[in-house]
């Protein structure tokens, strides 16, 4: 009989053959995705800031209207619960 050959047992996942490339690719893809999302959010915030600066009173009115609607819905919900 041949003596058993010892195979190296990896101490962590990154040492496993063929796995390091997969983890590195996943890390790079996540980094690329995060960079894209970050750029998109920055562009959206810049656009929103520019739009509000061009017509601030329009957005004050919109905010007020949304507040009134939400307040009315909360009042209706509280009033309907007190009846039962």
RAGIUR-V641105 format. One record per residue. N is the residue number from 1. SS is DSSP state (2 for helix, 1 for strand, 0 for the rest). Layout:
N_SS ; N_SS
This chain:
1_0 ; 2_0 ; 3_0 ; 4_0 ; 5_0 ; 6_0 ; 7_0 ; 8_0 ; 9_0 ; 10_0 ; 11_0 ; 12_0 ; 13_2 ; 14_2 ; 15_2 ; 16_0 ; 17_0 ; 18_0 ; 19_2 ; 20_2 ; 21_2 ; 22_2 ; 23_2 ; 24_2 ; 25_2 ; 26_2 ; 27_2 ; 28_2 ; 29_2 ; 30_2 ; 31_2 ; 32_2 ; 33_2 ; 34_2 ; 35_2 ; 36_2 ; 37_2 ; 38_2 ; 39_2 ; 40_2 ; 41_2 ; 42_2 ; 43_2 ; 44_2 ; 45_2 ; 46_2 ; 47_2 ; 48_2 ; 49_2 ; 50_2 ; 51_2 ; 52_2 ; 53_2 ; 54_2 ; 55_0 ; 56_2 ; 57_2 ; 58_2 ; 59_2 ; 60_2 ; 61_2 ; 62_2 ; 63_2 ; 64_2 ; 65_2 ; 66_2 ; 67_2 ; 68_2 ; 69_2 ; 70_2 ; 71_2 ; 72_2 ; 73_2 ; 74_2 ; 75_2 ; 76_2 ; 77_2 ; 78_2 ; 79_2 ; 80_2 ; 81_2 ; 82_2 ; 83_2 ; 84_0
